[in-house]
Amino acid sequence: MKHFFNRKDTIVTEALDGFLATAGSGALARLDGYPEIKVVLRADWDKTKVAIVSGGGAGHEPSHAGFVGTGMLTAAVSGEIFASPSVEAVLAAIRATTGPAGCLLVVKNYTGDRLNFGLAAEKARAEGLAVEMAIVGDDIALPDIAQPRGVAGTLFVHKIAGHLSESGRDLASVAAAARAAAKDIFSLGISLSSCSIPGQAHEERFGAEDGELGLGIHGEPGVERIALQSAGAFVAIMAERLAARLDTGSRYALLINNLGSVPPLEMSLIANAVLASPLAKAVALTIGPGHLMTALNMNGFSLSLIKLDAEREAALLAPVGPHAWLPAKPVRAPVVVAMAKPAIGTATKPASHDAAGERLIRAVCQRLISLEEPLNALDAKAGDGDTGSTVATGARSILERIETLPLADRAATAAAIGDTLGSSMGGSSGVLLSIFFTAASQSLGSGASVSKALLAGLDRMTFYGGAKVGDRTMVDALEPALRALDATGLEAAAKAARQGAEATAAMRKAKAGRSAYIGRQLDVADPGAFAVAEVFAAVAALFAPA
């Protein structure tokens, strides 16, 4: 797997320097002793309040340095990728931030972290500093393990402890609140891939059709392998296991964490699935979805819940300095605003029946739906690989509405098809075809023949779209086909469409459309032109003499 880096041994320090250089506020600094001592801390810290120090191995960004700032961490101690920081690094952070109010260490429940942070705490106490520790073990993936792992739920403790410190609470009360919060946090993760470490050979242990439930934030194997299925099904499994840990009648905050490489589109879909699951009944606040505690480039997500009381809720809702923290938000149903009614004179015509028209529309739509995969494969060589899906979506939308079309009125039918394609297809293809049918409808309404009306639609489509014959688009098949239809008839139109589509394979460089953005020479037919040819072939076959 490929990564961006310079040298393996400087990845973490270069990343921290980049983070500090772009933090912008000037409120953050790093300790000297670099690069062995990798500590990011608040530059404005005056030691009159309880210092909140956490950290761990790098690779979990924005954790932990991203959460240093007003209302959260006082300092973050970083080790190398997935490696606990040294005792000396932790001790340096304690010394740099701890005054008379003392210091709380927030530690994820991994052996290396417990040992290094623990020994640093003992050494600091020997120096006369007041140090307490809160250990977070929120992962429920392994139910029978004596020492559950600390994962993304640790961020709840960062936020609560940071808020209480900022409010002036003493060390004993901050530590007690942090430990109590840690006991009321439950987390579970799932992923479709393990993570890869820059500079190290990577062998993916996942198959193409499976994922893992409960894998660790360092890529440790999960508790069980799960067959690839819908996001809703994955969420249902996780929600069931998390819900079993919750107290009936209690309110919870939910943190939806991207473990690395899940696209924002999919994270929002996951959030929707979680808030549609039975788990949502207990959720009062959400944090995320977003990158909070990652595992490098792991293609997965985790869900963390904390039981709320008045103090915790106030702490989670309080504003903070670090931009990496995502503000907690109350759960709300989507607000729906009614669409404006059509202007006078554009009312939809009532449904009417025409057997020949319905047969034609069904034949064209079914042909386009059957071509979804071939068109996608063709477009993958000349564009972004979605032409077949886009066209099939439009065709399905028309079939779903066919019982409502005013089929006895050709102009009204063309207008309805234009409206449907404009709203359902998306992308430039949907808009262009909507323009085509809308303009054709207006021409039909003025008394033009079908062939003349379709040419009028083509004229408006090419005017707005800018493509012409020779530019390697659907126009290369559509224009000669429509001109042949007007002059000679349907059989000639189908032949002209096929010839126009085949001609695009010899056009090595597109001058319009999505293929124009491809910087290499092309040697396949344009998928839009190919689809046009198939439509004319289907229509010709439908009306061919018996």
PyMOL commands that set and color helices and strands:
alter all, ss='L'
color gray80, all
select helices_A, chain A and resi 8-23+65-67+87-97+111-126+154-166+171-183+231-243+264-275+278-282+310-317+355-370+372-382+387-400+402-404+410-424+427-445+450-465+475-487+490-504+514-517+527-542
alter helices_A, ss='H'
color red, helices_A
select strands_A, chain A and resi 28-30+39-42+51-58+75-81+103-108+131-136+185-191+210-213+224-227+252-258+283-291+300-307+329-330
alter strands_A, ss='S'
color yellow, strands_A
deselect
rebuild
show_as cartoon
